[in-house]
Amino acid sequence: MSHHTRRVFLLQVAVAAPLLSAVAARAQGAKLDEKDPQAVALGYVADTAKADAKKYPKHSKDQKCSNCQLYQGKPADAAGGCPLFAGKQVAANGWCASWVKKA
């Protein structure tokens, strides 16, 4: 590869990277609605304190999305991605029946 084409390639990568990051952030932007069929099936609530205690007796109020193994946001984020709800963001203080303690 010549220096000229390598330079052009690197410039294209430098321009494309921020654009791809913006697209990815936008794709994860929609907040998950508790009435979404997938959310209903997994008992998702945006506030862990509102989880159905009768239906989920093993739930405890210290379990929330932000301390779940599946949560893709940072601990301080108000919301973050979850592979169970592709393209949607779950509330950091939320909960669902698939909660797994973060290692």
Order of alpha helices (4+ residues) and beta strands (2+ residues): alpha-beta-alpha-beta-beta
